[in-house]
Every structure is written in C-alpha cells, then in structure tokens.
Amino acid sequence: MISQGVVLREPGLERHRALGRKLEVISCAVEPLLNLVYHRRSLRVECYIVLLILAEILL
C-alpha cells in the first residue's frame, strides 16, 4: 500500500527535467555572448567596407 504523500514517478523523468532546466540556464547565459561576438564581427566587416570605399576613392 502506498501512503497518500508518496507520488510514484518515472526514475528518469526528474533527471530529464533537471537537465532541461540546466540547459535553459546555459542557453540564456550564452545567448548574450554570442550576440556580442556577432555584432563585433558585423562592425569589423562594416569598417573594412568603409576602408575599401575610401581606398577606391583615393585611387
């Protein structure tokens, strides 16, 4: 007989949920860093384009 306070769960279900929460936290932490890298790269490419245009004008 099972007491009313005990809930049967699948052994892997709680672990699965815990891993899902951890992955969500990691994802939220990494996303701003990836955005920063992407924006830096975009800025660098824009600077190279401006320099190429200036070089073309001077030649």
N, C-alpha and C positions, 0 to 999 in steps of 0.2 A: 504494500500500500504506500502511496506517495502522499506526503503531507501537503497541505494547500500552499505553503510558502515556497515549495520547490517547483521550478519550471524546468522541464526537460528541453534541452537544446542539442542541436547537432554539434559534435565536437569541433568541426572546422568553421562553423558559422561565425562564432565570436571572433576567431582569429582573422577570418576574411574581412569582417567589418573593421577590426582594428587596423589591418594593413591598408584598407581603403581610406581610412581617416588619415593615416600617416602619409600615404601618397598624395592626398589632397593638400595637406600642410606643406609638403615638399614642393608641390606644384605651385602653390601660392607664393612660396618664398623664392622660387627660381624665376617665375614669370617676369618680375621687375628687372632682374639682372639680364635676362635675355632681351628685354625691350631696350635696356641701356646699350647693350652691345650692338643691337640692330640700328639704333639711332646714331651711335658714334660712327658706324660704318657708312651710313647714309650721308652723314655730314662730311666724312672724308671724301666720298665719291663726288659730292657736290663741289667741294674745294678743288679737286682735280679737274673737274669740268670747267670751272671758272678760270683756273690757271691755263688750261689748254686754249680757252677762248681768248684770253689776254695774249698768250704767245702767238696765236694766229693773227691777232690784230697788229701786233708789233712787227710781225714778219711781213 
